[in-house]
Amino acid sequence: MSKKILLLEDDNLLAQTLHELLESEGYDVTLVASGNAAIDESYDNSFDLYIFDINVPDINGLDLLKSLRDADDKTQTIFISALVDLNSITKAFEVGAEDYIKKPFFPEELLIRVNAKLATNSSIIRYKTLEFNPQTKLLKKDGHVITLGETQEKLFEIFIQNIGQILDKDILLECLEKPSPTGLRVAITKLKKTTSLDIKADIVSFISTFIFSCSLVLLSSRTASSNILR
């Protein structure tokens, strides 16, 4: 699956040059020319990287990134800007940027930095409409950030990082402050409600494992209920 980049640049010539260069390298690039358009795209879609100019119409790039960070959007961001003063560069990193390139620059320089950023971001896990970044713990559903409670977050991370693996039920119980079969069922129910995971119940006996492959199966000890995520 191609990495998705949101490119905000109002200089049409530069925008088209960067757009063509990034797409020639296999990236899926969405190009916008204003801050408002960037906000709309960020809420409607999920991206692996933002590339923002600062002096753009409607909302400047600095205020745009601050608003995204305030909304728990932790997507990696590179600023490209003609502002070369120390104050602007400092503010860019203060609002959450990972990199800053001063204009003018060689397009290939941007490509090198994009490749480096997305190489470190390659661990993002996608499952149906969910997207999870194990490094930042950021979870998105349909492109929108969702927040889990501490217990649900621990359970979700175990599930999503062990696709195709068999896990002992005791590992999941360790996610609970007060471990119990009932507490585990309640936690899974909350996780289902928040993430809209399709969890269905079945009866299985005498096995104590969790399996997460194409489906997620909870098999508890003795005679207990199992939960299947399809």
C-alpha positions as CSV (number, residue, x, y, z in Angstrom):
1,M,0.0,0.0,0.0
2,S,1.4,3.4,-1.0
3,K,2.3,5.9,1.7
4,K,-0.1,8.8,1.8
5,I,1.2,12.4,1.9
6,L,-0.7,15.6,2.3
7,L,1.2,18.4,0.5
8,L,0.2,22.0,1.3
9,E,1.8,24.5,-1.1
10,D,0.3,27.6,-2.7
11,D,3.1,28.1,-5.3
12,N,1.6,26.3,-8.2
13,L,4.9,25.6,-10.0
14,L,6.6,24.3,-6.9
15,A,3.6,22.3,-5.9
16,Q,3.3,20.5,-9.2
17,T,7.0,19.8,-9.2
18,L,7.0,18.2,-5.8
19,H,3.7,16.4,-6.5
20,E,5.1,14.8,-9.6
21,L,8.4,13.9,-7.9
22,L,6.8,12.3,-4.9
23,E,4.3,10.4,-7.0
24,S,7.1,9.2,-9.3
25,E,8.6,7.6,-6.2
26,G,5.3,5.7,-5.5
27,Y,3.8,8.0,-2.9
28,D,0.1,8.8,-2.9
29,V,0.0,12.6,-2.8
30,T,-2.9,14.8,-2.1
31,L,-2.2,18.4,-3.1
32,V,-3.9,21.4,-1.5
33,A,-3.2,25.2,-1.7
34,S,-4.8,26.6,1.5
35,G,-4.9,25.9,5.2
36,N,-8.7,25.3,5.2
37,A,-8.3,22.7,2.4
38,A,-5.6,21.0,4.4
39,I,-7.8,20.8,7.5
40,D,-10.6,19.3,5.5
41,E,-8.3,16.6,4.0
42,S,-6.8,15.8,7.3
43,Y,-10.2,15.1,8.9
44,D,-11.5,13.2,5.9
45,N,-8.5,11.0,5.3
46,S,-5.5,9.4,7.1
47,F,-2.0,10.4,6.0
48,D,1.4,9.0,6.8
49,L,3.2,12.4,6.4
50,Y,2.3,16.1,6.1
51,I,4.4,18.5,4.1
52,F,3.3,22.1,4.9
53,D,4.4,25.5,3.6
54,I,3.9,28.2,6.2
55,N,2.7,31.3,4.3
56,V,-0.5,30.0,2.7
57,P,-4.1,31.3,2.5
58,D,-6.7,31.0,5.2
59,I,-4.6,29.4,8.0
60,N,-0.8,29.6,8.0
61,G,1.1,26.3,8.3
62,L,2.2,26.9,11.9
63,D,-1.3,27.5,13.2
64,L,-2.6,24.6,11.1
65,L,-0.1,22.1,12.7
66,K,-0.8,23.4,16.2
67,S,-4.6,22.8,15.7
68,L,-3.9,19.3,14.4
69,R,-1.6,18.5,17.3
70,D,-4.2,19.9,19.7
71,A,-6.6,17.4,18.1
72,D,-4.2,14.6,18.9
73,D,-3.1,14.3,15.3
74,K,0.5,13.1,15.6
75,T,1.2,12.6,11.9
76,Q,4.9,13.4,11.1
77,T,5.3,16.8,9.5
78,I,7.9,18.6,7.4
79,F,7.8,22.3,6.9
80,I,9.0,23.9,3.6
81,S,9.3,27.6,3.9
82,A,11.0,30.8,2.7
83,L,11.0,31.9,6.4
84,V,14.6,31.5,7.4
85,D,14.7,33.4,10.7
86,L,15.4,31.6,13.9
87,N,12.1,32.5,15.5
88,S,10.0,30.9,12.7
89,I,12.1,27.8,12.8
90,T,11.9,27.5,16.5
91,K,8.1,28.0,16.5
92,A,7.8,25.3,13.8
93,F,9.4,22.7,16.1
94,E,7.5,24.0,19.1
95,V,4.2,23.3,17.4
96,G,5.3,19.8,16.6
97,A,7.2,19.6,13.3
98,E,9.8,16.9,12.8
99,D,11.7,18.7,10.1
100,Y,12.2,22.1,8.5
101,I,13.5,22.8,5.0
102,K,14.4,26.3,4.0
103,K,13.4,27.5,0.5
104,P,14.9,27.4,-2.1
105,F,15.9,23.8,-1.9
106,F,16.6,21.0,-4.3
107,P,13.4,18.8,-4.7
108,E,15.6,15.7,-4.3
109,E,16.6,17.0,-0.8
110,L,12.9,16.9,0.2
111,L,12.6,13.4,-1.3
112,I,15.6,12.2,0.8
113,R,13.9,13.5,4.0
114,V,10.5,12.1,3.1
115,N,12.0,8.6,2.5
116,A,13.8,8.8,5.9
117,K,10.7,9.9,7.7
118,L,8.4,7.2,6.2
119,A,11.1,4.5,6.7
120,T,10.9,5.1,10.4
121,N,7.1,5.2,10.2
122,S,6.8,1.9,8.4
123,S,5.5,0.1,11.5
124,I,2.0,1.5,11.1
125,I,-0.6,-1.4,11.3
126,R,-3.8,-1.2,9.4
127,Y,-6.8,-3.4,10.1
128,K,-10.1,-2.7,8.2
129,T,-10.9,0.9,9.0
130,L,-8.4,1.1,11.9
131,E,-4.8,2.4,11.7
132,F,-2.4,2.1,14.6
133,N,1.0,3.5,15.1
134,P,2.9,1.5,17.8
135,Q,5.5,4.2,18.2
136,T,3.2,7.1,19.0
137,K,0.2,4.9,20.2
138,L,-2.0,6.9,17.8
139,L,-5.1,5.1,16.8
140,K,-7.4,6.2,14.0
141,K,-10.7,4.9,12.8
142,D,-11.8,6.0,9.3
143,G,-9.0,8.6,9.4
144,H,-10.2,10.1,12.7
145,V,-8.2,9.9,16.0
146,I,-10.0,7.9,18.7
147,T,-9.0,7.6,22.3
148,L,-9.1,4.4,24.4
149,G,-8.9,4.0,28.1
150,E,-5.7,2.7,29.6
151,T,-6.9,-1.0,29.8
152,Q,-8.5,-0.9,26.3
153,E,-5.4,0.6,24.9
154,K,-3.2,-2.2,26.3
155,L,-5.6,-4.9,25.0
156,F,-5.9,-3.3,21.6
157,E,-2.1,-3.0,21.3
158,I,-1.7,-6.7,22.1
159,F,-4.3,-7.8,19.6
160,I,-3.1,-5.6,16.8
161,Q,0.6,-6.5,17.2
162,N,0.1,-10.2,17.4
163,I,-1.8,-10.9,14.1
164,G,-1.5,-14.7,13.5
165,Q,-0.1,-15.4,16.9
166,I,-1.4,-17.4,19.8
167,L,-1.5,-15.6,23.2
168,D,-2.1,-17.0,26.6
169,K,-5.2,-15.5,28.3
170,D,-3.1,-14.5,31.3
171,I,-1.3,-12.0,29.2
172,L,-4.5,-10.2,28.6
173,L,-5.6,-10.4,32.2
174,E,-2.3,-8.5,33.1
175,C,-3.8,-5.5,31.3
176,L,-6.4,-5.2,34.0
177,E,-5.8,-3.4,37.2
178,K,-7.9,-6.1,39.0
179,P,-7.7,-9.1,36.8
180,S,-10.8,-11.3,36.5
181,P,-12.7,-13.1,33.7
182,T,-15.6,-10.7,34.2
183,G,-13.4,-7.7,34.1
184,L,-11.8,-8.9,30.9
185,R,-15.2,-9.4,29.2
186,V,-16.2,-5.9,30.3
187,A,-12.9,-4.4,28.9
188,I,-13.4,-6.2,25.6
189,T,-17.0,-4.9,25.4
190,K,-15.8,-1.4,25.9
191,L,-13.1,-1.9,23.2
192,K,-15.7,-3.2,20.8
193,K,-17.9,-0.1,21.4
194,T,-15.1,2.4,20.9
195,T,-13.5,0.7,17.9
196,S,-16.6,-0.9,16.3
197,L,-14.8,-4.2,16.1
198,D,-17.2,-7.0,15.1
199,I,-16.9,-9.3,18.1
200,K,-19.2,-12.3,18.3
201,A,-19.5,-14.8,21.1
202,D,-19.2,-18.6,20.9
203,I,-18.7,-21.4,23.4
204,V,-15.4,-23.3,23.6
205,S,-14.1,-25.5,26.5
206,F,-10.9,-26.5,28.1
207,I,-8.5,-24.2,26.1
208,S,-6.8,-21.0,27.3
209,T,-5.5,-19.0,24.4
210,F,-6.1,-15.9,22.3
211,I,-5.7,-16.2,18.5
212,F,-5.6,-13.1,16.2
213,S,-5.3,-13.9,12.5
214,C,-8.0,-13.1,10.0
215,S,-10.2,-13.2,13.1
216,L,-9.6,-12.7,16.8
217,V,-10.5,-15.5,19.1
218,L,-10.6,-15.5,22.9
219,L,-10.6,-19.0,24.3
220,S,-10.8,-19.0,28.1
221,S,-10.0,-21.8,30.5
222,R,-12.4,-24.6,31.4
223,T,-15.9,-23.8,30.0
224,A,-16.0,-20.2,28.9
225,S,-17.1,-17.9,26.1
226,S,-14.8,-17.1,23.2
227,N,-14.9,-13.9,21.3
228,I,-14.4,-13.9,17.5
229,L,-13.4,-10.7,15.7
230,R,-14.2,-11.0,12.0
